[in-house]
Amino acid sequence: MKTTYIEPILDWYHANARDLPWRAPGATPWGVLVSEIMLQQTPVSRVLPVWHAWMARWPTPAALAAEPSGEAVRAWGRLGYPRRALRLHESARAITERHGGEVPSSHEDLLALPGIGAYTAAAVASFAFRRRHAVLDTNVRRVLARLLTGVEYPPKAQTKAEVALAESLLPPDPPTAARWAVAVMELGALVCTARSPRCVDCPVLDQCAWHLNGRPAYDGPPRRGQTYAGTDRQCRGRILAVLREAEGPVEKPALDVVWADPVQRERALDTLVADGLVDPLQDGRYALPS
């Protein structure tokens, strides 16, 4: 029964996959790892220019590890969630120190790297090394929920049942399993989208439990999108923008002008310091971490 899903989706992927640099034949495991961290909660269109610039500057983990962590934060630009830049820098140092500068291929070694969770470890092992792992991101979870369980959206939190289901669908051949993992992910990104799925373009529409059941509407808790305007995240982003664009440490007044509410501004600055994204200097100035 599994093969009825696998072949149509693999064929669809072969004909429709986006030409992305981290999927290219010459992509390095480091390039794959960088892409996976950057793509978390960030669209491909925003990641592409930053990924290219990052890989041109730091083509290996050792190259990044040799520079201060603040340079990673600076190069991260406006991708959002800048702690990811610190995680990449920490991982680069760990890879350099523990693995001779080569991204490890095993899921266990990847999972032991700083800031690397189960999803990222599985994704890098699968996409960079063609290992056999269930790779469950938001897109994959949505595809499997609709195709196999007949609901519009998966549970908010990943369940053991989802993992078991995804693992049961993996082809036995590791390279094919790795291709299947990225194919399902691409199907969710391009066709089986969250808000406006293009069901007519789906290669397994005639087997989709959600479609065959009349596409019942989601009946769980309200699914609200994340707000940004006026939040501490926006305030943090403006403070970091000043520091990224400065050639050196900046005076406090230069940070004060970016946000009118002093209470929220100080709270945002305090969290940036606590997260290790900003260094408060003894002379009262602020800088990116050294």
Helices and strands as residue ranges (DSSP letters): H 3-16, G 21-23, H 29-38, H 44-57, H 61-65, H 69-76, H 83-98, H 107-111, H 118-129, H 138-144, I 145-149, H 160-169, H 174-190, G 199-201, G 205-207, H 209-212, H 232-245, H 252-256, H 262-274, E 279-280, E 286-287
